[in-house]
């Protein structure tokens, strides 16, 4: 497309959904780790907006660095080489914050990054890389995403693990619902709400800034699980809570939720624009 960035109320845009492999949900094969391919595709299409959502939760350093850091660098360099101005949104993660104490919440976007996982570390590098490119004129914004809730999420994420275990119980493949400690407090934002926030950030965010995708109110993992099981018609008595069931390694953040001031301002601005149309 060309002209101003697309919006939910805008029609006539050509959208390319990219995947590194041929899939039903994508109309373009693109591997962000393939520098030459990225430059070729971006140079040919000359997109006005790029939502960089590709990521890996791999514990392999080389793979995590290649996808979560080099992929963003390849996109930034391709935009520069294309000589076509494009807005680039980088999907960050609350895992970038890492070592957070309860009293430090809600977290502002300027809170120090102290990641405690390889995923959080490489996402923090991605964010800093994007902000570095923004200083040299590339139009980059970072959408730092807190915990998501919805179908299709990775087994490594709490929501994804819950959904998969419910499916297994329904099929009679397991009897107990196995989880680690449920004492933590998190933000869980639906995929639809996250998409709305991401679009507002992509359309109206200021280049070189970080915005949160999430909620300013946390909920305990226990309460979240109880609510989910109740909605599924299952009783909490099937839950087996034990540290041995956890897939987390090392430090587990006790409480984390977001200061949404910056993102809420964008959402309000977007709402005012729609009202005036």
N, C-alpha and C positions, 0 to 999 in steps of 0.2 A: 504494500500500500504506500501512499504518499500523503503529505499534508500533516494535519494535527494528529496526535495520538488517538487510537481508537477508544471508544467507551461503550458501556453496556447499551447506551441509547443510540449508538452510531452504527449504520449499516453500510454495506458496500466494501468492507475491508477483506482483503485476502489474508487468511490466517494459515500459517504453516505450523503443524504440530510435528515436532521432531523426535526421533528415537534412534538409538544407535543400531537398532535392528529393524527389519521390516515388521510392522505390527498393524493391527486393525485400527488402532487409535491414532496412528501417525500417517501423515502424507508426505513426509520427507525423512530420509535416512541421513542422520548427522551424528557423528561421534565427536564430542567436544575435546576429546583427547588427541584427535587427529588434526594437528595444526594446519596442514596443507588443505585438508578438506574443509575445515572451518573457514579459512580465508577464501577458498573458492566459492563456497555457498553464500557467505555474507557478501562477497563481492558481486555475485550474480543477482541475488535477491534485493540487496540494498534495503533491508527492513528499516522501518521507522521506530520499531520498539521490539526489544528482545527480553523475554522473561526467562531467565536462566534458572531452571528448576532442577537440572540434572545434579545428582549427588550420589554418594555411596556411604554406607555405614560400615564398610569393610574395616577390619582390624589390621589389614595389610598396609604398611606405611606407603609403599610405592603406589599402590592402587588409590589409596585415599588422597595422596598428594596429587596424583595425575588428574583425578576427576575433580576434586574439590578446590584445587588451587590452579593447576596448569590449565584446566578447562576454562576458568574465568579469564586467565591471562590470554589464552588463545582468542577468546571472543573480543576482549578489549583491543588487542593488536589488529584483529580483523576489521573492527570498526574504524580504527585509524587508517588502515590501508585502503578501505573502501572509498574514502573521501566523501562519505555520505553520513550526515549526522543521525545517530540512532540513540534512543534512550535504552540503557541497559539496566535491568533490575536483577540484582543478585539475591538469591534466596539464602539468607543466613540462618542461624539457629540459636536458640536460648542456651544450647550447650557451649557456646562461646564464653559465657559468663563463668561456668564451672563452679569454683569455690565461692559459694554465696552463703551468708549467714542470715537467719530469719529476720533479724532486725533491719537488714539492708533493703528489704522489700517495701514497696514495689520498686523494681529496678528501673533506673533511668537509662537511656541509650548511651550515656557517657560513663556508665559503671565500668570499672576495670575488668578486663578480660583475663580470667585465670582458668582456662579450660583444664579439665581433668580426664578427658578422653581424647583419643586420636581424632574422632569425628569433630569434637569441639575445637581442637587445635587447628585442624585444617580449615574448618569453617571460619575461624578467627583470622587465619592468614588470608582467606579469600576476601573477607570484609576489608581488611587493611589494604590488600592489593587493589580492590576496587576504589577505595578512597584515595589511594595513591594516584591512580589513573585519573580520577576526577579532578585532582589538582592540576593535571596537565591538559585538561580540557575535554576529556571524555565524559559524556553525560551518564553518570552512574549513580544509582540509588541502591541501598541495601534494605531488604525486608527481613528483619530478624524474627523468625517464626518460633513461637512457643509450641507446646504439645498439641498435636492435631488429633482429631477424633473423626473417624469415618472409614468406610470400606476400602479394602485394598492396601492398607498400610503395612509396613514391614513387621515381621514377627519380633524384631528387635525393639520395637516401640510398644509401650504398655497397652495402648488402645488396640494395636494390631494383634498383640498376643492374646488379649481378652477375646476378640472376635474369633480368632482361630480356635481357641479352646472351647468356646461355646459351640462352634460348628462341629468340633470333634465329639463333644458330649451328646449333641443331637444325633450324631451318627452312631453312637454307642462305642466309639473308639477309646474313650476314657471316661472314668467315673468321677474323679475328683478334679476340681479346678485349682491348679497349682500356681501359686504366686509367691514372690518374695515379700519383704516388708511392705505394708500398706500405710506406713506412718507419714510418708512424704506428702507435701502439699504442692500441687501443680496447677497450671492453667491447661484446660482442655478446650480447644476451639474447634468447632465443626468445620468441615472442608468448605461448605458454602460461605460461612462467615469469613474464613481465611481468604477465600478467593475474592470476596468483596473488598477486604482490606488491602490485599495485594494489588488489585486493580486501581484502587484510590492512590496507593503509593506510586505505582507505575505512572499514572496519569498526572498526578499533582505534586509528587514529592520533589524536594529541592535536591539538585545534584550535589553529591558529596555528603549526603546526610544518611543516617540510619533511622529506620522506623520499625516499631514493634508490630508484629502480627500476633494477636492474642487477646488477653483480657486483663483488666486491672484487679480481678478477684480470683484468688486461688481456691482450690477445693482439694480435700484430702483424697488420696488414692483409694482409701477405703470407701469413702462416701461415693466417689465416682463409680467404683465397682458395684456397690450395693444398688445404686440407681440403675446401672446397666443390666444387672442380673434380674432386678425386679421387672424391668421393661420386657425382658425375655421370658418372664414367667418362671424363673429359677430362684431357688432359695440359697441364701448365703451359707447355709450349712454345708454345701458341697465344696466350699473353699478350703484349701489346705495352704495356710500361710507359714512359710518357713524360709529362712535365709538361704538355705540350700537350693531353693527353687528360683532364686534370682539369677538373671542373666547379666547383672551389673557387676563390674569389677572396680574395686577401689572405692573412692569417696562417692557417697550418694548424697546429693544436695537435699537437705531437709525441707526447705521451703523456697519456692521461686515463683514469682508472678510479676507482671509487667506494669510499668508506668505507661499508660496509653495516651498521654496528653498530646503528643506530637501527631500520632495517627488519628486520634479523635478529631483533631482540628482539620485534617485533610478530609475526613468523612463528612464533617459538617459543611465544609466548603463545597464538596461535590454535591451534597444535598441542596445547597443554595443554588448552584448552577442548574440543576435539574428543575427546580421550582420556577426559575426565571425563563425556562424554555417554553 
